[in-house]
Amino acid sequence: MTTPALPGKLAGIIGWPLGHSISPAFHQAAFDYLKLGWRYERWTTPPHQLPQRIAGLRQPHMAGANVTVPHKETVVAMLDSVDPQAKRIGAVNTIVNRQGRLEGHNTDAPGFILSLRRQAAFDPKGARVLVLGAGGAAKAVVISLLDAGAAWVVICNRTPERARRLVLAAAAGARLGWGELRVAPWGAPPPDADLLVNTTTLGMRGGPAPQESPLPAARIPRRALVCDLVYNPQDTPLLAQARLAGARTLGGLPMLIHQGALAGELWTGKQAPYQVMLDAALRALSDS
């Protein structure tokens, strides 16, 4: 089922805070390119206002919304249905209004796998993966990798108990036949991984540690593809350290655009213009 691309529709991003978000820039560029006459807005929503905001999405002129921190998990209970992958992850980042019924989706997980395959020519099947961090983004990454056939995933977090909780949650949410999951101490030597994924905010512009890399070059496996979900700045401290180690790198912007493109296709029923969205995101980042 697709959403009719009717003129005058409205979509937006729901989060708290939202000053950092470049989603309005690239989604509006896509709507304009497709000549839909739609608008994409920034809907800053503190937690106590979330139920009212979600209820407003049922109006006929609402196409739906993106959802970002801190609402991705809370919003699940407010929807009429949630697709199987979003249910397994326990988080929704895209809501679609189907004639007053609200559907929840998670496009972060497939967007991440698409960025690996299309931008880095990396197939997760059989891969050995080290994931840094144990928050909501890590859970989507871990489950998507297990679904794609990763051989094993090691989760490394400064709070070991949080990493152990993620292992239990991911094991419960992944499909049958998933690979091995385990926890490694934050300061331990990293395993000989094929893929290293940073899901923490270390190195993020405006974050608590914008100059910090979660790993120095000496501890980065040379044969690994190093992927940083941080997209602002595009060249993070981790990616710089990875290049010093001789490793391949992939920034977070392709995943951001792929998940946004998938969301746009759910709303409009039309193929999203990936390059148009990427160009608009790059302009927004250069202006920030």
GUPALO-331299 format. One line per 5 residues: number of its first residue (from 1); for each residue x, y, z of C-alpha. Coordinates in Angstrom, 3 decimals, always signed. Example, Ala and Ser with C-alpha at 12.3 -4.5 7.8 and 13.67 -1.06 7.14 Angstrom:
REM GUPALO-331299
1> +12.300 -4.500 +7.800 | +13.670 -1.060 +7.140
//
This chain:
REM GUPALO-331299
1> +0.000 +0.000 +0.000 | +1.316 +3.456 -0.882 | +0.388 +6.922 +0.305 | -1.176 +9.037 -2.478 | +1.083 +11.962 -3.321
6> -1.602 +14.610 -2.834 | -0.772 +18.340 -3.003 | -0.474 +20.209 +0.261 | +0.643 +17.336 +2.456 | +2.807 +18.036 +5.480
11> +5.567 +15.995 +7.139 | +8.164 +16.834 +9.741 | +10.656 +15.648 +12.303 | +9.733 +15.160 +15.968 | +12.443 +15.385 +18.624
16> +13.845 +17.307 +21.578 | +15.974 +19.305 +20.879 | +16.136 +19.674 +17.084 | +18.547 +22.501 +16.395 | +21.134 +20.106 +14.951
21> +18.805 +18.338 +12.504 | +19.398 +18.724 +8.757 | +16.404 +16.519 +7.890 | +14.248 +19.513 +6.863 | +16.844 +20.520 +4.281
26> +17.096 +17.229 +2.434 | +13.457 +16.145 +2.752 | +12.215 +19.499 +1.444 | +14.668 +19.202 -1.453 | +13.183 +15.793 -2.290
31> +9.601 +17.059 -2.105 | +10.483 +20.016 -4.363 | +12.303 +17.783 -6.860 | +9.270 +15.480 -7.052 | +6.988 +18.529 -7.510
36> +4.608 +17.362 -4.791 | +3.745 +20.716 -3.258 | +4.533 +19.215 +0.173 | +6.240 +20.872 +3.154 | +8.643 +19.392 +5.675
41> +8.933 +21.097 +9.040 | +10.902 +20.892 +12.289 | +8.567 +20.002 +15.173 | +10.426 +20.550 +18.434 | +8.517 +18.412 +20.938
46> +9.363 +18.025 +24.643 | +8.282 +14.674 +26.141 | +5.107 +15.967 +27.801 | +3.835 +17.231 +24.426 | +4.517 +14.012 +22.515
51> +1.021 +12.440 +22.806 | -0.598 +15.604 +21.452 | +1.926 +15.801 +18.603 | +1.344 +12.189 +17.593 | -2.437 +12.597 +17.723
56> -2.096 +15.549 +15.345 | -0.516 +13.289 +12.720 | -3.895 +11.661 +12.125 | -5.235 +14.758 +10.351 | -5.879 +14.233 +6.604
61> -3.211 +16.712 +5.467 | -0.474 +14.954 +7.466 | +1.726 +12.509 +5.537 | +3.607 +11.435 +8.654 | +6.782 +12.206 +10.535
66> +10.331 +11.259 +11.326 | +11.074 +10.624 +15.002 | +14.423 +11.216 +16.658 | +15.829 +11.299 +20.196 | +14.460 +10.998 +22.793
71> +11.155 +9.709 +21.390 | +11.968 +6.685 +19.195 | +11.038 +4.117 +21.828 | +8.286 +6.052 +23.640 | +6.315 +6.635 +20.458
76> +5.815 +2.921 +19.744 | +2.892 +2.597 +22.183 | +1.113 +5.581 +20.590 | +0.760 +4.002 +17.128 | -1.886 +1.732 +15.601
81> +0.637 -0.695 +14.091 | +4.393 -1.207 +13.960 | +6.184 -3.132 +11.220 | +8.022 -6.332 +12.223 | +11.562 -4.950 +12.083
86> +10.687 -1.835 +14.095 | +8.937 -4.060 +16.628 | +12.032 -6.253 +16.984 | +14.246 -3.192 +17.395 | +11.768 -1.615 +19.789
91> +12.087 +1.804 +18.162 | +10.333 +3.793 +15.436 | +11.928 +6.578 +13.422 | +9.247 +6.954 +10.733 | +5.478 +7.305 +11.095
96> +3.103 +7.052 +8.133 | -0.482 +8.308 +8.246 | -2.755 +5.854 +6.406 | -6.136 +7.593 +6.387 | -5.984 +8.337 +10.096
101> -4.210 +5.150 +11.150 | -0.582 +5.575 +12.186 | +2.029 +3.012 +11.085 | +5.463 +2.839 +12.673 | +8.628 +1.890 +10.778
106> +12.350 +1.827 +11.447 | +14.353 +2.925 +8.416 | +17.593 +3.319 +10.400 | +18.355 -0.405 +10.170 | +17.895 -0.870 +6.399
111> +19.455 +2.564 +5.802 | +22.601 +1.431 +7.598 | +22.864 -1.790 +5.574 | +22.259 +0.119 +2.321 | +25.077 +2.545 +3.150
116> +27.469 -0.377 +3.736 | +26.540 -2.102 +0.501 | +26.201 +0.873 -1.829 | +28.779 +3.356 -0.556 | +31.424 +0.932 +0.771
121> +30.732 -2.220 -1.300 | +30.687 -4.142 +1.995 | +28.556 -7.267 +2.425 | +27.768 -7.928 +6.114 | +27.119 -11.634 +5.490
126> +29.719 -13.625 +7.396 | +31.375 -10.457 +8.717 | +33.045 -10.057 +12.104 | +31.864 -6.785 +13.642 | +32.842 -4.560 +16.563
131> +30.154 -2.072 +17.635 | +31.138 +0.828 +19.900 | +28.283 +2.044 +22.088 | +25.105 +0.454 +23.410 | +22.337 +3.027 +22.919
136> +19.318 +3.045 +20.617 | +21.383 +3.493 +17.459 | +23.551 +0.530 +18.457 | +20.505 -1.728 +18.815 | +19.298 -0.921 +15.280
141> +22.806 -1.493 +13.927 | +23.313 -4.784 +15.770 | +19.950 -6.269 +14.763 | +20.370 -5.153 +11.145 | +23.821 -6.780 +11.005
146> +22.564 -10.036 +12.499 | +19.615 -10.025 +10.093 | +22.099 -9.546 +7.234 | +24.070 -12.621 +8.328 | +27.024 -11.257 +10.327
151> +29.083 -14.092 +11.822 | +29.554 -12.377 +15.164 | +29.049 -8.974 +16.748 | +31.038 -7.751 +19.744 | +29.576 -4.793 +21.657
156> +31.968 -2.515 +23.501 | +30.598 +0.145 +25.845 | +31.984 +2.165 +28.734 | +29.152 +0.829 +30.910 | +29.392 -2.978 +30.571
161> +25.956 -3.577 +32.066 | +24.349 -1.502 +29.338 | +26.206 -3.541 +26.721 | +24.957 -6.756 +28.331 | +21.379 -5.450 +28.232
166> +21.819 -4.699 +24.541 | +23.056 -8.239 +23.906 | +19.926 -9.653 +25.565 | +17.615 -7.268 +23.696 | +19.297 -7.882 +20.338
171> +19.254 -11.642 +20.838 | +15.527 -11.460 +21.534 | +14.887 -9.223 +18.534 | +17.097 -10.799 +15.873 | +15.816 -13.425 +13.458
176> +16.489 -17.123 +13.867 | +19.932 -18.164 +12.709 | +21.699 -15.003 +13.893 | +25.401 -15.056 +14.630 | +27.267 -14.864 +17.910
181> +26.815 -11.881 +20.242 | +29.131 -10.947 +23.098 | +30.452 -8.028 +25.165 | +34.034 -6.749 +25.365 | +35.462 -4.302 +27.942
186> +35.911 -0.732 +26.695 | +39.667 -0.683 +27.206 | +40.358 -4.192 +25.914 | +42.288 -4.777 +22.678 | +39.711 -4.777 +19.853
191> +39.034 -8.076 +18.103 | +40.234 -8.657 +14.554 | +37.032 -7.323 +12.987 | +36.026 -6.842 +9.352 | +33.774 -3.930 +10.318
196> +34.014 -1.413 +13.158 | +30.957 +0.782 +13.821 | +30.886 +3.788 +16.136 | +27.374 +4.472 +17.433 | +28.500 +6.823 +20.238
201> +28.455 +10.646 +20.086 | +32.243 +10.864 +20.508 | +33.566 +13.233 +17.844 | +30.182 +14.827 +17.116 | +30.155 +18.578 +16.569
206> +28.266 +20.144 +19.459 | +28.464 +16.927 +21.468 | +30.180 +16.355 +24.819 | +33.513 +15.296 +23.273 | +33.832 +16.742 +19.741
211> +37.623 +16.244 +19.563 | +37.668 +12.696 +20.941 | +38.003 +9.449 +18.988 | +36.674 +6.273 +20.627 | +39.820 +4.470 +19.403
216> +43.346 +5.608 +18.497 | +44.949 +4.484 +15.250 | +47.076 +1.889 +17.057 | +43.936 +0.033 +18.189 | +42.070 +0.057 +14.874
221> +42.272 -3.175 +12.832 | +43.964 -2.289 +9.552 | +41.820 -4.659 +7.514 | +38.535 -3.282 +8.855 | +36.016 -0.946 +7.301
226> +35.529 +1.779 +9.926 | +32.044 +3.289 +9.920 | +31.156 +6.296 +12.077 | +27.438 +7.067 +12.430 | +28.358 +10.649 +13.340
231> +27.769 +12.781 +10.218 | +28.615 +16.245 +11.555 | +31.485 +16.752 +11.011 | +31.779 +14.478 +7.999 | +35.438 +13.783 +8.808
236> +35.315 +12.714 +12.442 | +38.287 +12.102 +14.752 | +37.661 +8.348 +14.458 | +37.762 +8.420 +10.665 | +41.013 +10.400 +10.776
241> +42.521 +7.788 +13.125 | +41.257 +4.990 +10.882 | +43.023 +6.454 +7.872 | +46.236 +6.669 +9.897 | +45.797 +2.956 +10.619
246> +45.381 +2.219 +6.913 | +41.741 +1.204 +7.254 | +38.883 +2.034 +4.881 | +36.306 +4.515 +6.157 | +32.618 +5.346 +5.810
251> +31.017 +8.420 +7.389 | +27.496 +8.662 +8.751 | +25.954 +10.850 +6.057 | +25.091 +8.028 +3.593 | +23.140 +6.184 +6.298
256> +21.291 +9.388 +7.205 | +20.266 +9.954 +3.580 | +19.355 +6.310 +2.931 | +17.094 +6.158 +5.996 | +15.553 +9.475 +4.963
261> +15.009 +8.261 +1.401 | +13.263 +5.128 +2.671 | +11.033 +7.267 +4.888 | +10.178 +9.534 +1.961 | +9.208 +6.555 -0.171
266> +6.872 +5.316 +2.559 | +5.106 +8.704 +2.620 | +4.946 +9.443 -1.095 | +4.973 +6.076 -2.848 | +7.609 +7.535 -5.171
271> +11.304 +6.707 -5.587 | +13.319 +9.131 -3.507 | +15.982 +11.241 -5.299 | +19.018 +10.124 -3.271 | +21.539 +12.430 -4.960
276> +19.251 +15.464 -4.617 | +18.877 +14.718 -0.913 | +22.614 +14.184 -0.440 | +23.452 +17.468 -2.184 | +20.964 +19.343 +0.000
281> +22.416 +17.721 +3.145 | +25.945 +18.714 +2.144 | +24.816 +22.313 +1.640 | +23.114 +22.316 +5.038 | +26.242 +20.951 +6.712
286> +28.440 +23.545 +5.034 | +26.149 +26.302 +6.335 | +26.090 +24.960 +9.898
//
